[in-house]
Amino acid sequence: MRLPVQLAWSGPADYDVSDPHERLTLYCLLLDCGQRDDIVRYVNPTLLRRDWPRIKRLTARRLTTLWERRLPELCAG
C-alpha cells in the first residue's frame, strides 16, 4: 500500500500490510495522523481488531482510549 504525501511526509510511503511489523507501523501512523477518510480507506477492520493489543502497547494511552471509546469492539478482542 502506498500512502499519500500528507500522511507519509516524514517517513516511508510504502507498506506491506501482509507483514505484521509494517502493518503495525502503518496502523499506528494512521490512527495518530489519519483523517476519517484515511482510516476508512486504509484500515482493515478485521486486522485492526486482531492487531489491537500490539497497537495499544505502541501507541499513546490518550490515543488508544479515544479509539476504544469510538470503537468499543476493539476492547472485546
N, CA, C and O atoms as a MOPAC input file, in Angstrom:
PM7 MOZYME 1SCF
protein

 N      0.84200 1    -1.15700 1     0.00000 1
 C      0.00000 1     0.00000 1     0.00000 1
 C      0.89900 1     1.23500 1     0.00000 1
 O      1.91400 1     1.27400 1     0.69600 1
 N      0.52700 1     2.21700 1    -0.76600 1
 C      1.27300 1     3.47200 1    -0.81600 1
 C      0.40600 1     4.58900 1    -0.23600 1
 O     -0.70800 1     4.83800 1    -0.69500 1
 N      0.94800 1     5.25200 1     0.78600 1
 C      0.24000 1     6.37000 1     1.41100 1
 C      0.52800 1     7.66200 1     0.65500 1
 O      1.60000 1     7.82200 1     0.07100 1
 N     -0.43600 1     8.58500 1     0.67000 1
 C     -0.20600 1     9.89000 1     0.04700 1
 C      0.78100 1    10.71600 1     0.87700 1
 O      1.02200 1    10.42600 1     2.04900 1
 N      1.33300 1    11.72400 1     0.26200 1
 C      2.35300 1    12.57200 1     0.89900 1
 C      1.86600 1    13.18200 1     2.20200 1
 O      2.65100 1    13.30300 1     3.14300 1
 N      0.60900 1    13.56900 1     2.29100 1
 C      0.11900 1    14.20700 1     3.52300 1
 C      0.16600 1    13.27500 1     4.72400 1
 O      0.15000 1    13.73900 1     5.86400 1
 N      0.22300 1    11.95500 1     4.48700 1
 C      0.35400 1    11.00600 1     5.59500 1
 C      1.78700 1    10.50800 1     5.75800 1
 O      2.20700 1    10.18200 1     6.86800 1
 N      2.52500 1    10.44700 1     4.68000 1
 C      3.87400 1     9.87100 1     4.71800 1
 C      4.93800 1    10.93200 1     4.49200 1
 O      5.96300 1    10.64800 1     3.87200 1
 N      4.72500 1    12.12200 1     4.96900 1
 C      5.63400 1    13.23100 1     4.72200 1
 C      6.98000 1    13.08100 1     5.41900 1
 O      7.97200 1    13.65900 1     4.97500 1
 N      7.02800 1    12.30900 1     6.50800 1
 C      8.29900 1    12.23300 1     7.24300 1
 C      8.87400 1    10.82200 1     7.31100 1
 O      9.82600 1    10.57700 1     8.05100 1
 N      8.31500 1     9.91200 1     6.55900 1
 C      8.79100 1     8.53400 1     6.62900 1
 C      8.43400 1     7.77100 1     5.38000 1
 O      8.14600 1     8.36200 1     4.33900 1
 N      8.45200 1     6.46000 1     5.48300 1
 C      8.16100 1     5.65100 1     4.29800 1
 C      6.72200 1     5.84200 1     3.82400 1
 O      5.82300 1     6.11200 1     4.62000 1
 N      6.52200 1     5.69800 1     2.52200 1
 C      5.19200 1     5.80500 1     1.94200 1
 C      4.62100 1     4.43500 1     1.59000 1
 O      3.40600 1     4.28700 1     1.45200 1
 N      5.48000 1     3.43900 1     1.44400 1
 C      5.04300 1     2.10800 1     1.03600 1
 C      5.04300 1     1.14400 1     2.21900 1
 O      6.00500 1     1.07500 1     2.98300 1
 N      3.94100 1     0.39900 1     2.35400 1
 C      3.80600 1    -0.56700 1     3.44100 1
 C      3.25500 1    -1.87100 1     2.88200 1
 O      2.35100 1    -1.87600 1     2.04700 1
 N      3.81200 1    -2.96400 1     3.35400 1
 C      3.32900 1    -4.28700 1     3.00600 1
 C      2.41200 1    -4.74000 1     4.13900 1
 O      2.89200 1    -5.13700 1     5.20100 1
 N      1.09800 1    -4.68300 1     3.92300 1
 C      0.16200 1    -4.99800 1     5.00500 1
 C      0.13600 1    -6.47900 1     5.35600 1
 O     -0.45300 1    -6.86500 1     6.36600 1
 N      0.76900 1    -7.31500 1     4.53100 1
 C      0.86700 1    -8.72900 1     4.88700 1
 C      1.99000 1    -8.97400 1     5.89100 1
 O      2.06300 1   -10.04400 1     6.49500 1
 N      2.86400 1    -7.98600 1     6.06900 1
 C      3.94600 1    -8.06900 1     7.04500 1
 C      3.44500 1    -7.46600 1     8.36300 1
 O      3.14900 1    -6.27200 1     8.41100 1
 N      3.34400 1    -8.25800 1     9.42400 1
 C      2.77800 1    -7.75000 1    10.68900 1
 C      3.48200 1    -6.50400 1    11.22500 1
 O      2.81800 1    -5.59500 1    11.72500 1
 N      4.80100 1    -6.44200 1    11.13200 1
 C      5.52900 1    -5.27500 1    11.63900 1
 C      5.18900 1    -4.02200 1    10.82300 1
 O      4.92500 1    -2.96300 1    11.39100 1
 N      5.19700 1    -4.14300 1     9.52100 1
 C      4.86500 1    -2.98700 1     8.67600 1
 C      3.42200 1    -2.54800 1     8.88300 1
 O      3.12600 1    -1.35300 1     8.90600 1
 N      2.51600 1    -3.53100 1     9.03500 1
 C      1.11100 1    -3.20000 1     9.25500 1
 C      0.93200 1    -2.46100 1    10.57600 1
 O      0.17100 1    -1.49600 1    10.64000 1
 N      1.61600 1    -2.89500 1    11.62500 1
 C      1.52100 1    -2.20100 1    12.90900 1
 C      2.01900 1    -0.76500 1    12.79500 1
 O      1.40200 1     0.15800 1    13.32600 1
 N      3.12500 1    -0.58500 1    12.10600 1
 C      3.65200 1     0.76100 1    11.90000 1
 C      2.65100 1     1.61700 1    11.13900 1
 O      2.39300 1     2.76500 1    11.50400 1
 N      2.09600 1     1.05200 1    10.08900 1
 C      1.10400 1     1.76100 1     9.27700 1
 C     -0.12200 1     2.12400 1    10.10200 1
 O     -0.56700 1     3.27100 1    10.06800 1
 N     -0.67300 1     1.17300 1    10.83900 1
 C     -1.88500 1     1.44100 1    11.60400 1
 C     -1.63500 1     2.45100 1    12.71200 1
 O     -2.48800 1     3.30100 1    12.96700 1
 N     -0.50300 1     2.38100 1    13.36800 1
 C     -0.18300 1     3.38200 1    14.39400 1
 C     -0.12200 1     4.77600 1    13.77100 1
 O     -0.63000 1     5.73800 1    14.34800 1
 N      0.49200 1     4.88400 1    12.60700 1
 C      0.56700 1     6.16500 1    11.89500 1
 C     -0.82900 1     6.66100 1    11.53200 1
 O     -1.15700 1     7.82500 1    11.76200 1
 N     -1.64100 1     5.78500 1    10.97100 1
 C     -2.98100 1     6.18500 1    10.55700 1
 C     -3.85100 1     6.58600 1    11.73900 1
 O     -4.58200 1     7.57400 1    11.66000 1
 N     -3.78500 1     5.84200 1    12.82100 1
 C     -4.60900 1     6.17300 1    13.98900 1
 C     -4.17800 1     7.48000 1    14.62900 1
 O     -4.99500 1     8.17900 1    15.22900 1
 N     -2.90900 1     7.81200 1    14.50600 1
 C     -2.39100 1     9.04900 1    15.09300 1
 C     -2.59300 1    10.24800 1    14.16500 1
 O     -2.95200 1    11.33000 1    14.62800 1
 N     -2.36900 1    10.07200 1    12.87600 1
 C     -2.32800 1    11.20600 1    11.95200 1
 C     -3.41900 1    11.21200 1    10.89100 1
 O     -3.65600 1    12.23600 1    10.25000 1
 N     -4.08300 1    10.08200 1    10.70300 1
 C     -5.06400 1     9.99100 1     9.62600 1
 C     -6.36900 1    10.69000 1     9.93500 1
 O     -6.76400 1    10.84100 1    11.09100 1
 N     -7.01800 1    11.10600 1     8.88100 1
 C     -8.37100 1    11.65100 1     8.97000 1
 C     -9.35800 1    10.49000 1     8.81400 1
 O     -8.95900 1     9.37300 1     8.48900 1
 N    -10.62900 1    10.75500 1     9.04500 1
 C    -11.64200 1     9.70700 1     8.95200 1
 C    -11.57100 1     8.97600 1     7.61300 1
 O    -11.58900 1     7.74600 1     7.58200 1
 N    -11.49100 1     9.71200 1     6.51700 1
 C    -11.43300 1     9.08700 1     5.19100 1
 C    -10.20800 1     8.19400 1     5.03100 1
 O    -10.27100 1     7.16300 1     4.36100 1
 N     -9.09700 1     8.58500 1     5.64100 1
 C     -7.87800 1     7.76300 1     5.57400 1
 C     -8.09400 1     6.44100 1     6.29900 1
 O     -7.70400 1     5.38300 1     5.80700 1
 N     -8.71500 1     6.51100 1     7.46300 1
 C     -8.97200 1     5.30000 1     8.24700 1
 C     -9.87200 1     4.35500 1     7.45500 1
 O     -9.59500 1     3.15900 1     7.35500 1
 N    -10.93700 1     4.89400 1     6.90100 1
 C    -11.87300 1     4.08400 1     6.12200 1
 C    -11.17900 1     3.46000 1     4.91300 1
 O    -11.41500 1     2.29900 1     4.57900 1
 N    -10.33600 1     4.23300 1     4.27400 1
 C     -9.67200 1     3.76100 1     3.04600 1
 C     -8.57600 1     2.73400 1     3.30600 1
 O     -8.46400 1     1.75800 1     2.56500 1
 N     -7.76800 1     2.93600 1     4.34200 1
 C     -6.55000 1     2.14800 1     4.50400 1
 C     -6.58000 1     1.07900 1     5.59500 1
 O     -5.74600 1     0.17400 1     5.58300 1
 N     -7.50900 1     1.16000 1     6.52600 1
 C     -7.50600 1     0.22900 1     7.65800 1
 C     -8.50500 1    -0.90800 1     7.41800 1
 O     -9.66800 1    -0.67500 1     7.08800 1
 N     -8.03200 1    -2.11900 1     7.58800 1
 C     -8.88100 1    -3.29700 1     7.51100 1
 C     -9.41100 1    -3.55600 1     8.92100 1
 O     -8.62300 1    -3.82700 1     9.82700 1
 N    -10.73800 1    -3.47700 1     9.12800 1
 C    -11.27800 1    -3.62400 1    10.48700 1
 C    -10.91500 1    -4.94600 1    11.16700 1
 O    -10.65700 1    -4.97400 1    12.37100 1
 N    -10.89300 1    -6.02100 1    10.41500 1
 C    -10.55500 1    -7.32500 1    10.99700 1
 C     -9.11000 1    -7.33900 1    11.47600 1
 O     -8.82000 1    -7.81200 1    12.57500 1
 N     -8.20900 1    -6.82100 1    10.65500 1
 C     -6.80100 1    -6.77600 1    11.05100 1
 C     -6.58200 1    -5.80800 1    12.20800 1
 O     -5.75800 1    -6.06600 1    13.08600 1
 N     -7.31300 1    -4.70000 1    12.21400 1
 C     -7.18700 1    -3.74500 1    13.31500 1
 C     -7.58000 1    -4.40500 1    14.63400 1
 O     -6.87000 1    -4.26800 1    15.63000 1
 N     -8.70400 1    -5.11800 1    14.64800 1
 C     -9.12600 1    -5.80100 1    15.88800 1
 C     -8.09900 1    -6.85000 1    16.30700 1
 O     -7.78400 1    -6.97100 1    17.49100 1
 N     -7.58400 1    -7.59700 1    15.35500 1
 C     -6.60900 1    -8.63600 1    15.68300 1
 C     -5.30400 1    -8.03400 1    16.20300 1
 O     -4.69200 1    -8.57600 1    17.12300 1
 N     -4.88200 1    -6.92200 1    15.61800 1
 C     -3.61100 1    -6.29900 1    15.99600 1
 C     -3.73300 1    -5.33400 1    17.17000 1
 O     -2.72000 1    -4.84500 1    17.67000 1
 N     -4.95200 1    -5.05400 1    17.61600 1
 C     -5.15300 1    -4.01000 1    18.63300 1
 C     -4.30200 1    -4.18400 1    19.88200 1
 O     -3.73700 1    -3.19600 1    20.35100 1
 N     -4.17600 1    -5.38300 1    20.45200 1
 C     -3.34400 1    -5.48700 1    21.65700 1
 C     -1.90800 1    -4.99400 1    21.43100 1
 O     -1.32500 1    -4.36500 1    22.31400 1
 N     -1.35000 1    -5.27100 1    20.28000 1
 C      0.01700 1    -4.79800 1    19.99900 1
 C      0.02600 1    -3.31000 1    19.67300 1
 O      0.93000 1    -2.58800 1    20.09400 1
 N     -0.96200 1    -2.85300 1    18.93400 1
 C     -1.05500 1    -1.41900 1    18.61400 1
 C     -1.17600 1    -0.62400 1    19.90700 1
 O     -0.55700 1     0.42900 1    20.06000 1
 N     -1.96800 1    -1.13100 1    20.82300 1
 C     -2.20100 1    -0.44400 1    22.10100 1
 C     -0.89900 1    -0.25900 1    22.88700 1
 O     -0.70300 1     0.76400 1    23.54300 1
 N     -0.02100 1    -1.24800 1    22.81600 1
 C      1.27000 1    -1.13800 1    23.52200 1
 C      2.20800 1    -0.13500 1    22.85600 1
 O      3.10600 1     0.39900 1    23.50800 1
 N      2.00800 1     0.12600 1    21.56700 1
 C      2.90500 1     1.00300 1    20.80900 1
 C      2.40600 1     2.43600 1    20.68300 1
 O      3.10900 1     3.29800 1    20.15500 1
 N      1.19500 1     2.68900 1    21.16700 1
 C      0.54100 1     3.97800 1    20.93500 1
 C      0.25200 1     4.65700 1    22.27000 1
 O      0.03800 1     4.00000 1    23.28900 1
 N      0.25100 1     5.97000 1    22.23900 1
 C     -0.02100 1     6.74900 1    23.45500 1
 C     -1.38100 1     6.38800 1    24.03700 1
 O     -2.35000 1     6.18000 1    23.30700 1
 N     -1.43600 1     6.31800 1    25.34800 1
 C     -2.67200 1     5.93900 1    26.05000 1
 C     -3.84000 1     6.84300 1    25.67500 1
 O     -4.95600 1     6.35900 1    25.48700 1
 N     -3.60600 1     8.12900 1    25.56500 1
 C     -4.69600 1     9.05900 1    25.22100 1
 C     -5.31000 1     8.70700 1    23.88200 1
 O     -6.52000 1     8.83600 1    23.69100 1
 N     -4.47500 1     8.26400 1    22.95500 1
 C     -4.95400 1     7.91500 1    21.62100 1
 C     -5.72000 1     6.59000 1    21.63100 1
 O     -6.78000 1     6.48200 1    21.01400 1
 N     -5.18900 1     5.58700 1    22.32800 1
 C     -5.90100 1     4.30300 1    22.37200 1
 C     -7.22600 1     4.43900 1    23.12200 1
 O     -8.21100 1     3.79700 1    22.75800 1
 N     -7.25500 1     5.25700 1    24.14900 1
 C     -8.50100 1     5.48800 1    24.87400 1
 C     -9.53700 1     6.13600 1    23.96000 1
 O    -10.70700 1     5.75500 1    23.97300 1
 N     -9.11100 1     7.10100 1    23.17800 1
 C    -10.00500 1     7.75900 1    22.22600 1
 C    -10.58400 1     6.75400 1    21.23800 1
 O    -11.79200 1     6.74700 1    20.99900 1
 N     -9.73600 1     5.90500 1    20.66400 1
 C    -10.19700 1     4.92000 1    19.68500 1
 C    -11.09200 1     3.86800 1    20.33600 1
 O    -12.06300 1     3.42700 1    19.72100 1
 N    -10.79100 1     3.46800 1    21.53900 1
 C    -11.63200 1     2.47700 1    22.22100 1
 C    -13.00400 1     3.05700 1    22.56500 1
 O    -13.99200 1     2.32300 1    22.59300 1
 N    -13.07600 1     4.33800 1    22.82300 1
 C    -14.37400 1     4.98100 1    23.05800 1
 C    -15.19400 1     5.01300 1    21.77000 1
 O    -16.40500 1     4.79300 1    21.78600 1
 N    -14.52300 1     5.28800 1    20.66500 1
 C    -15.22000 1     5.34700 1    19.37300 1
 C    -15.56300 1     3.97400 1    18.82300 1
 O    -16.57800 1     3.80100 1    18.14800 1
 N    -14.70400 1     2.99000 1    19.11700 1
 C    -14.89400 1     1.62800 1    18.59700 1
 C    -14.76400 1     0.63600 1    19.75300 1
 O    -13.72200 1    -0.00400 1    19.89900 1
 N    -15.80200 1     0.49900 1    20.57300 1
 C    -15.72000 1    -0.37600 1    21.74900 1
 C    -15.38000 1    -1.82800 1    21.40400 1
 O    -14.87200 1    -2.55300 1    22.25900 1
 N    -15.64800 1    -2.26400 1    20.18300 1
 C    -15.33700 1    -3.64300 1    19.80200 1
 C    -13.83700 1    -3.92200 1    19.83000 1
 O    -13.43200 1    -5.08400 1    19.84700 1
 N    -13.01000 1    -2.88700 1    19.83500 1
 C    -11.56400 1    -3.08600 1    19.95000 1
 C    -11.21500 1    -3.71300 1    21.29300 1
 O    -10.28500 1    -4.51600 1    21.37500 1
 N    -11.93200 1    -3.36600 1    22.32400 1
 C    -11.66600 1    -3.90700 1    23.66900 1
 C    -12.11800 1    -5.34400 1    23.80500 1
 O    -11.61300 1    -6.07700 1    24.65500 1
 N    -13.05800 1    -5.75100 1    22.98300 1
 C    -13.61300 1    -7.10700 1    23.07900 1
 C    -12.64100 1    -8.16700 1    22.57600 1
 O    -12.71900 1    -9.32500 1    22.98600 1
 N    -11.70700 1    -7.77100 1    21.67200 1
 C    -10.80800 1    -8.75600 1    21.08200 1
 C     -9.69700 1    -9.06700 1    21.98000 1
 O     -8.83800 1    -9.88100 1    21.64200 1

